[in-house]
Protein backbone atom coordinates (compact mmCIF):
# COMPACT_ATOMS: atom_id res chain seq x y z
CA UNK A 1 0.00 0.00 0.00
CA UNK A 2 3.02 2.30 0.46
CA UNK A 3 3.63 2.15 -3.29
CA UNK A 4 0.22 3.73 -3.92
CA UNK A 5 1.06 6.65 -1.62
CA UNK A 6 4.19 7.48 -3.65
CA UNK A 7 3.71 9.93 -6.53
CA UNK A 8 3.91 8.67 -10.13
CA UNK A 9 6.88 10.98 -10.69
CA UNK A 10 9.30 8.04 -10.54
CA UNK A 11 8.30 4.48 -11.62
CA UNK A 12 8.36 2.04 -8.72
CA UNK A 13 9.74 -1.51 -9.24
CA UNK A 14 6.44 -2.90 -7.92
CA UNK A 15 4.41 -0.78 -10.34
CA UNK A 16 6.71 -1.35 -13.32
CA UNK A 17 3.79 -3.15 -14.98
CA UNK A 18 1.72 0.05 -14.84
CA UNK A 19 4.56 2.29 -15.98
CA UNK A 20 3.58 2.01 -19.67
CA UNK A 21 0.15 3.46 -18.86
CA UNK A 22 1.54 6.33 -16.74
CA UNK A 23 4.64 6.86 -18.92
CA UNK A 24 3.82 5.94 -22.54
CA UNK A 25 6.97 7.81 -23.57
CA UNK A 26 9.26 5.59 -21.48
CA UNK A 27 7.93 2.39 -23.05
CA UNK A 28 9.09 3.18 -26.61
CA UNK A 29 12.51 4.22 -25.30
CA UNK A 30 12.94 1.04 -23.18
CA UNK A 31 11.13 -1.57 -25.28
CA UNK A 32 12.53 -0.85 -28.76
CA UNK A 33 16.27 -1.07 -28.06
CA UNK A 34 16.72 -2.05 -31.73
CA UNK A 35 15.64 1.40 -32.97
CA UNK A 36 18.83 3.13 -31.75
CA UNK A 37 20.91 0.35 -33.35
CA UNK A 38 19.85 1.18 -36.93
CA UNK A 39 21.37 4.64 -36.44
CA UNK A 40 24.77 3.13 -35.54
CA UNK A 41 25.28 1.09 -38.74
CA UNK A 42 26.07 4.30 -40.70
CA UNK A 43 29.03 4.82 -38.34
CA UNK A 44 30.50 1.44 -39.39
CA UNK A 45 31.22 2.79 -42.86
PDB file of N, CA, C, O and CB in Angstrom:
ATOM      1  N   UNK A   1       0.859  -1.201   0.000  1.00  0.00           N
ATOM      2  CA  UNK A   1       0.000   0.000   0.000  1.00  0.00           C
ATOM      3  C   UNK A   1       0.899   1.257   0.000  1.00  0.00           C
ATOM      4  O   UNK A   1       0.461   2.338  -0.393  1.00  0.00           O
ATOM      5  CB  UNK A   1      -0.974   0.003   1.258  1.00  0.00           C
ATOM      6  N   UNK A   2       2.130   1.102   0.435  1.00  0.00           N
ATOM      7  CA  UNK A   2       3.019   2.298   0.458  1.00  0.00           C
ATOM      8  C   UNK A   2       3.318   2.740  -0.984  1.00  0.00           C
ATOM      9  O   UNK A   2       3.525   3.924  -1.249  1.00  0.00           O
ATOM     10  CB  UNK A   2       4.374   1.988   1.231  1.00  0.00           C
ATOM     11  N   UNK A   3       3.335   1.796  -1.884  1.00  0.00           N
ATOM     12  CA  UNK A   3       3.634   2.153  -3.291  1.00  0.00           C
ATOM     13  C   UNK A   3       2.545   3.093  -3.830  1.00  0.00           C
ATOM     14  O   UNK A   3       2.830   3.988  -4.626  1.00  0.00           O
ATOM     15  CB  UNK A   3       3.735   0.861  -4.189  1.00  0.00           C
ATOM     16  N   UNK A   4       1.321   2.885  -3.399  1.00  0.00           N
ATOM     17  CA  UNK A   4       0.220   3.726  -3.922  1.00  0.00           C
ATOM     18  C   UNK A   4       0.336   5.145  -3.364  1.00  0.00           C
ATOM     19  O   UNK A   4      -0.138   6.094  -3.988  1.00  0.00           O
ATOM     20  CB  UNK A   4      -1.173   3.114  -3.553  1.00  0.00           C
ATOM     21  N   UNK A   5       0.946   5.290  -2.225  1.00  0.00           N
ATOM     22  CA  UNK A   5       1.058   6.647  -1.619  1.00  0.00           C
ATOM     23  C   UNK A   5       2.132   7.443  -2.373  1.00  0.00           C
ATOM     24  O   UNK A   5       2.075   8.672  -2.417  1.00  0.00           O
ATOM     25  CB  UNK A   5       1.418   6.559  -0.071  1.00  0.00           C
ATOM     26  N   UNK A   6       3.079   6.764  -2.947  1.00  0.00           N
ATOM     27  CA  UNK A   6       4.190   7.482  -3.649  1.00  0.00           C
ATOM     28  C   UNK A   6       3.645   8.146  -4.922  1.00  0.00           C
ATOM     29  O   UNK A   6       2.724   7.612  -5.541  1.00  0.00           O
ATOM     30  CB  UNK A   6       5.376   6.482  -4.018  1.00  0.00           C
ATOM     31  N   UNK A   7       4.165   9.236  -5.300  1.00  0.00           N
ATOM     32  CA  UNK A   7       3.707   9.933  -6.529  1.00  0.00           C
ATOM     33  C   UNK A   7       4.190   9.184  -7.778  1.00  0.00           C
ATOM     34  O   UNK A   7       5.175   8.449  -7.713  1.00  0.00           O
ATOM     35  CB  UNK A   7       4.229  11.412  -6.556  1.00  0.00           C
ATOM     36  N   UNK A   8       3.523   9.361  -8.881  1.00  0.00           N
ATOM     37  CA  UNK A   8       3.911   8.669 -10.129  1.00  0.00           C
ATOM     38  C   UNK A   8       5.075   9.370 -10.803  1.00  0.00           C
ATOM     39  O   UNK A   8       5.372   9.113 -11.969  1.00  0.00           O
ATOM     40  CB  UNK A   8       2.721   8.592 -11.102  1.00  0.00           C
ATOM     41  N   UNK A   9       5.728  10.247 -10.075  1.00  0.00           N
ATOM     42  CA  UNK A   9       6.879  10.978 -10.690  1.00  0.00           C
ATOM     43  C   UNK A   9       7.971   9.966 -11.061  1.00  0.00           C
ATOM     44  O   UNK A   9       8.556  10.065 -12.139  1.00  0.00           O
ATOM     45  CB  UNK A   9       7.462  12.082  -9.695  1.00  0.00           C
ATOM     46  N   UNK A  10       8.243   9.024 -10.209  1.00  0.00           N
ATOM     47  CA  UNK A  10       9.301   8.038 -10.543  1.00  0.00           C
ATOM     48  C   UNK A  10       8.682   6.633 -10.509  1.00  0.00           C
ATOM     49  O   UNK A  10       8.031   6.275  -9.527  1.00  0.00           O
ATOM     50  CB  UNK A  10      10.530   8.137  -9.530  1.00  0.00           C
ATOM     51  N   UNK A  11       8.873   5.843 -11.555  1.00  0.00           N
ATOM     52  CA  UNK A  11       8.298   4.484 -11.623  1.00  0.00           C
ATOM     53  C   UNK A  11       8.819   3.589 -10.510  1.00  0.00           C
ATOM     54  O   UNK A  11      10.027   3.499 -10.290  1.00  0.00           O
ATOM     55  CB  UNK A  11       8.607   3.843 -12.978  1.00  0.00           C
ATOM     56  N   UNK A  12       7.918   2.938  -9.819  1.00  0.00           N
ATOM     57  CA  UNK A  12       8.361   2.036  -8.724  1.00  0.00           C
ATOM     58  C   UNK A  12       8.549   0.611  -9.271  1.00  0.00           C
ATOM     59  O   UNK A  12       7.805   0.202 -10.162  1.00  0.00           O
ATOM     60  CB  UNK A  12       7.315   2.032  -7.538  1.00  0.00           C
ATOM     61  N   UNK A  13       9.495  -0.127  -8.775  1.00  0.00           N
ATOM     62  CA  UNK A  13       9.741  -1.508  -9.242  1.00  0.00           C
ATOM     63  C   UNK A  13       8.483  -2.365  -9.121  1.00  0.00           C
ATOM     64  O   UNK A  13       8.251  -3.254  -9.940  1.00  0.00           O
ATOM     65  CB  UNK A  13      10.892  -2.154  -8.436  1.00  0.00           C
ATOM     66  N   UNK A  14       7.683  -2.098  -8.111  1.00  0.00           N
ATOM     67  CA  UNK A  14       6.444  -2.904  -7.924  1.00  0.00           C
ATOM     68  C   UNK A  14       5.399  -2.494  -8.972  1.00  0.00           C
ATOM     69  O   UNK A  14       4.583  -3.314  -9.393  1.00  0.00           O
ATOM     70  CB  UNK A  14       5.858  -2.714  -6.466  1.00  0.00           C
ATOM     71  N   UNK A  15       5.428  -1.258  -9.377  1.00  0.00           N
ATOM     72  CA  UNK A  15       4.413  -0.778 -10.342  1.00  0.00           C
ATOM     73  C   UNK A  15       5.016  -0.735 -11.751  1.00  0.00           C
ATOM     74  O   UNK A  15       4.475  -0.060 -12.627  1.00  0.00           O
ATOM     75  CB  UNK A  15       3.880   0.643  -9.935  1.00  0.00           C
ATOM     76  N   UNK A  16       6.077  -1.413 -11.970  1.00  0.00           N
ATOM     77  CA  UNK A  16       6.707  -1.347 -13.321  1.00  0.00           C
ATOM     78  C   UNK A  16       5.703  -1.790 -14.396  1.00  0.00           C
ATOM     79  O   UNK A  16       5.769  -1.353 -15.545  1.00  0.00           O
ATOM     80  CB  UNK A  16       7.998  -2.256 -13.384  1.00  0.00           C
ATOM     81  N   UNK A  17       4.784  -2.658 -13.999  1.00  0.00           N
ATOM     82  CA  UNK A  17       3.788  -3.150 -14.976  1.00  0.00           C
ATOM     83  C   UNK A  17       2.851  -2.011 -15.394  1.00  0.00           C
ATOM     84  O   UNK A  17       2.339  -2.004 -16.514  1.00  0.00           O
ATOM     85  CB  UNK A  17       2.960  -4.338 -14.375  1.00  0.00           C
ATOM     86  N   UNK A  18       2.634  -1.069 -14.511  1.00  0.00           N
ATOM     87  CA  UNK A  18       1.722   0.053 -14.836  1.00  0.00           C
ATOM     88  C   UNK A  18       2.510   1.246 -15.373  1.00  0.00           C
ATOM     89  O   UNK A  18       1.916   2.278 -15.687  1.00  0.00           O
ATOM     90  CB  UNK A  18       0.903   0.480 -13.582  1.00  0.00           C
ATOM     91  N   UNK A  19       3.771   1.133 -15.480  1.00  0.00           N
ATOM     92  CA  UNK A  19       4.564   2.290 -15.975  1.00  0.00           C
ATOM     93  C   UNK A  19       4.158   2.665 -17.402  1.00  0.00           C
ATOM     94  O   UNK A  19       4.023   3.852 -17.700  1.00  0.00           O
ATOM     95  CB  UNK A  19       6.089   1.968 -15.932  1.00  0.00           C
ATOM     96  N   UNK A  20       3.965   1.705 -18.277  1.00  0.00           N
ATOM     97  CA  UNK A  20       3.580   2.013 -19.668  1.00  0.00           C
ATOM     98  C   UNK A  20       2.324   2.880 -19.730  1.00  0.00           C
ATOM     99  O   UNK A  20       2.214   3.743 -20.601  1.00  0.00           O
ATOM    100  CB  UNK A  20       3.349   0.715 -20.455  1.00  0.00           C
ATOM    101  N   UNK A  21       1.391   2.666 -18.830  1.00  0.00           N
ATOM    102  CA  UNK A  21       0.147   3.463 -18.857  1.00  0.00           C
ATOM    103  C   UNK A  21       0.426   4.876 -18.328  1.00  0.00           C
ATOM    104  O   UNK A  21      -0.120   5.849 -18.848  1.00  0.00           O
ATOM    105  CB  UNK A  21      -0.978   2.774 -18.005  1.00  0.00           C
ATOM    106  N   UNK A  22       1.256   4.988 -17.316  1.00  0.00           N
ATOM    107  CA  UNK A  22       1.537   6.328 -16.742  1.00  0.00           C
ATOM    108  C   UNK A  22       2.627   7.030 -17.573  1.00  0.00           C
ATOM    109  O   UNK A  22       2.626   8.255 -17.699  1.00  0.00           O
ATOM    110  CB  UNK A  22       1.991   6.209 -15.231  1.00  0.00           C
ATOM    111  N   UNK A  23       3.537   6.254 -18.127  1.00  0.00           N
ATOM    112  CA  UNK A  23       4.640   6.856 -18.918  1.00  0.00           C
ATOM    113  C   UNK A  23       4.711   6.209 -20.303  1.00  0.00           C
ATOM    114  O   UNK A  23       5.594   5.388 -20.551  1.00  0.00           O
ATOM    115  CB  UNK A  23       6.013   6.690 -18.177  1.00  0.00           C
ATOM    116  N   UNK A  24       3.814   6.558 -21.192  1.00  0.00           N
ATOM    117  CA  UNK A  24       3.819   5.941 -22.540  1.00  0.00           C
ATOM    118  C   UNK A  24       5.074   6.346 -23.306  1.00  0.00           C
ATOM    119  O   UNK A  24       5.430   5.712 -24.299  1.00  0.00           O
ATOM    120  CB  UNK A  24       2.551   6.355 -23.343  1.00  0.00           C
ATOM    121  N   UNK A  25       5.729   7.380 -22.856  1.00  0.00           N
ATOM    122  CA  UNK A  25       6.968   7.811 -23.571  1.00  0.00           C
ATOM    123  C   UNK A  25       8.160   6.952 -23.147  1.00  0.00           C
ATOM    124  O   UNK A  25       9.119   6.795 -23.903  1.00  0.00           O
ATOM    125  CB  UNK A  25       7.280   9.322 -23.286  1.00  0.00           C
ATOM    126  N   UNK A  26       8.094   6.407 -21.955  1.00  0.00           N
ATOM    127  CA  UNK A  26       9.264   5.595 -21.484  1.00  0.00           C
ATOM    128  C   UNK A  26       9.209   4.194 -22.124  1.00  0.00           C
ATOM    129  O   UNK A  26      10.239   3.539 -22.276  1.00  0.00           O
ATOM    130  CB  UNK A  26       9.272   5.470 -19.889  1.00  0.00           C
ATOM    131  N   UNK A  27       8.040   3.757 -22.485  1.00  0.00           N
ATOM    132  CA  UNK A  27       7.927   2.393 -23.050  1.00  0.00           C
ATOM    133  C   UNK A  27       8.675   2.303 -24.389  1.00  0.00           C
ATOM    134  O   UNK A  27       9.479   1.392 -24.584  1.00  0.00           O
ATOM    135  CB  UNK A  27       6.424   2.000 -23.247  1.00  0.00           C
ATOM    136  N   UNK A  28       8.421   3.222 -25.290  1.00  0.00           N
ATOM    137  CA  UNK A  28       9.090   3.177 -26.605  1.00  0.00           C
ATOM    138  C   UNK A  28      10.601   3.305 -26.470  1.00  0.00           C
ATOM    139  O   UNK A  28      11.351   2.747 -27.271  1.00  0.00           O
ATOM    140  CB  UNK A  28       8.559   4.292 -27.515  1.00  0.00           C
ATOM    141  N   UNK A  29      11.039   4.031 -25.470  1.00  0.00           N
ATOM    142  CA  UNK A  29      12.508   4.219 -25.301  1.00  0.00           C
ATOM    143  C   UNK A  29      13.119   2.967 -24.645  1.00  0.00           C
ATOM    144  O   UNK A  29      14.312   2.712 -24.815  1.00  0.00           O
ATOM    145  CB  UNK A  29      12.818   5.504 -24.422  1.00  0.00           C
ATOM    146  N   UNK A  30      12.361   2.221 -23.934  1.00  0.00           N
ATOM    147  CA  UNK A  30      12.937   1.041 -23.180  1.00  0.00           C
ATOM    148  C   UNK A  30      12.607  -0.224 -23.970  1.00  0.00           C
ATOM    149  O   UNK A  30      13.424  -1.144 -24.006  1.00  0.00           O
ATOM    150  CB  UNK A  30      12.343   0.935 -21.674  1.00  0.00           C
ATOM    151  N   UNK A  31      11.475  -0.296 -24.582  1.00  0.00           N
ATOM    152  CA  UNK A  31      11.133  -1.567 -25.276  1.00  0.00           C
ATOM    153  C   UNK A  31      11.892  -1.694 -26.604  1.00  0.00           C
ATOM    154  O   UNK A  31      12.526  -2.724 -26.835  1.00  0.00           O
ATOM    155  CB  UNK A  31       9.596  -1.648 -25.540  1.00  0.00           C
ATOM    156  N   UNK A  32      11.850  -0.721 -27.453  1.00  0.00           N
ATOM    157  CA  UNK A  32      12.533  -0.848 -28.759  1.00  0.00           C
ATOM    158  C   UNK A  32      14.009  -0.497 -28.688  1.00  0.00           C
ATOM    159  O   UNK A  32      14.402   0.577 -29.144  1.00  0.00           O
ATOM    160  CB  UNK A  32      11.861   0.041 -29.789  1.00  0.00           C
ATOM    161  N   UNK A  33      14.823  -1.356 -28.139  1.00  0.00           N
ATOM    162  CA  UNK A  33      16.271  -1.074 -28.063  1.00  0.00           C
ATOM    163  C   UNK A  33      16.907  -1.286 -29.433  1.00  0.00           C
ATOM    164  O   UNK A  33      18.077  -0.960 -29.631  1.00  0.00           O
ATOM    165  CB  UNK A  33      16.966  -1.983 -26.994  1.00  0.00           C
ATOM    166  N   UNK A  34      16.143  -1.831 -30.381  1.00  0.00           N
ATOM    167  CA  UNK A  34      16.725  -2.050 -31.734  1.00  0.00           C
ATOM    168  C   UNK A  34      16.612  -0.772 -32.574  1.00  0.00           C
ATOM    169  O   UNK A  34      17.287  -0.647 -33.596  1.00  0.00           O
ATOM    170  CB  UNK A  34      16.002  -3.238 -32.466  1.00  0.00           C
ATOM    171  N   UNK A  35      15.784   0.155 -32.163  1.00  0.00           N
ATOM    172  CA  UNK A  35      15.640   1.404 -32.968  1.00  0.00           C
ATOM    173  C   UNK A  35      16.953   2.208 -32.971  1.00  0.00           C
ATOM    174  O   UNK A  35      17.387   2.686 -34.020  1.00  0.00           O
ATOM    175  CB  UNK A  35      14.473   2.295 -32.401  1.00  0.00           C
ATOM    176  N   UNK A  36      17.575   2.353 -31.808  1.00  0.00           N
ATOM    177  CA  UNK A  36      18.830   3.134 -31.746  1.00  0.00           C
ATOM    178  C   UNK A  36      19.962   2.402 -32.485  1.00  0.00           C
ATOM    179  O   UNK A  36      20.948   3.027 -32.876  1.00  0.00           O
ATOM    180  CB  UNK A  36      19.241   3.392 -30.260  1.00  0.00           C
ATOM    181  N   UNK A  37      19.830   1.116 -32.672  1.00  0.00           N
ATOM    182  CA  UNK A  37      20.910   0.352 -33.349  1.00  0.00           C
ATOM    183  C   UNK A  37      20.979   0.722 -34.838  1.00  0.00           C
ATOM    184  O   UNK A  37      22.070   0.899 -35.379  1.00  0.00           O
ATOM    185  CB  UNK A  37      20.677  -1.193 -33.191  1.00  0.00           C
ATOM    186  N   UNK A  38      19.842   0.836 -35.492  1.00  0.00           N
ATOM    187  CA  UNK A  38      19.851   1.181 -36.932  1.00  0.00           C
ATOM    188  C   UNK A  38      20.613   2.483 -37.191  1.00  0.00           C
ATOM    189  O   UNK A  38      21.162   2.677 -38.275  1.00  0.00           O
ATOM    190  CB  UNK A  38      18.405   1.311 -37.463  1.00  0.00           C
ATOM    191  N   UNK A  39      20.644   3.350 -36.220  1.00  0.00           N
ATOM    192  CA  UNK A  39      21.371   4.640 -36.445  1.00  0.00           C
ATOM    193  C   UNK A  39      22.885   4.417 -36.322  1.00  0.00           C
ATOM    194  O   UNK A  39      23.662   5.253 -36.782  1.00  0.00           O
ATOM    195  CB  UNK A  39      20.903   5.744 -35.407  1.00  0.00           C
ATOM    196  N   UNK A  40      23.302   3.345 -35.731  1.00  0.00           N
ATOM    197  CA  UNK A  40      24.769   3.128 -35.538  1.00  0.00           C
ATOM    198  C   UNK A  40      25.406   2.495 -36.789  1.00  0.00           C
ATOM    199  O   UNK A  40      26.583   2.738 -37.052  1.00  0.00           O
ATOM    200  CB  UNK A  40      25.028   2.204 -34.291  1.00  0.00           C
ATOM    201  N   UNK A  41      24.682   1.717 -37.540  1.00  0.00           N
ATOM    202  CA  UNK A  41      25.281   1.086 -38.737  1.00  0.00           C
ATOM    203  C   UNK A  41      25.990   2.109 -39.638  1.00  0.00           C
ATOM    204  O   UNK A  41      27.078   1.828 -40.142  1.00  0.00           O
ATOM    205  CB  UNK A  41      24.194   0.356 -39.547  1.00  0.00           C
ATOM    206  N   UNK A  42      25.395   3.279 -39.844  1.00  0.00           N
ATOM    207  CA  UNK A  42      26.068   4.302 -40.703  1.00  0.00           C
ATOM    208  C   UNK A  42      27.474   4.609 -40.195  1.00  0.00           C
ATOM    209  O   UNK A  42      28.357   4.955 -40.980  1.00  0.00           O
ATOM    210  CB  UNK A  42      25.234   5.619 -40.748  1.00  0.00           C
ATOM    211  N   UNK A  43      27.680   4.486 -38.894  1.00  0.00           N
ATOM    212  CA  UNK A  43      29.032   4.822 -38.339  1.00  0.00           C
ATOM    213  C   UNK A  43      30.023   3.718 -38.742  1.00  0.00           C
ATOM    214  O   UNK A  43      31.228   3.964 -38.765  1.00  0.00           O
ATOM    215  CB  UNK A  43      28.987   4.973 -36.742  1.00  0.00           C
ATOM    216  N   UNK A  44      29.558   2.554 -39.046  1.00  0.00           N
ATOM    217  CA  UNK A  44      30.497   1.437 -39.390  1.00  0.00           C
ATOM    218  C   UNK A  44      31.228   1.805 -40.680  1.00  0.00           C
ATOM    219  O   UNK A  44      32.400   1.469 -40.847  1.00  0.00           O
ATOM    220  CB  UNK A  44      29.721   0.045 -39.564  1.00  0.00           C
ATOM    221  N   UNK A  45      30.555   2.476 -41.570  1.00  0.00           N
ATOM    222  CA  UNK A  45      31.219   2.789 -42.861  1.00  0.00           C
ATOM    223  C   UNK A  45      32.409   3.680 -42.580  1.00  0.00           C
ATOM    224  O   UNK A  45      33.118   4.072 -43.507  1.00  0.00           O
ATOM    225  CB  UNK A  45      30.232   3.488 -43.873  1.00  0.00           C
TER     226      UNK A  45
END
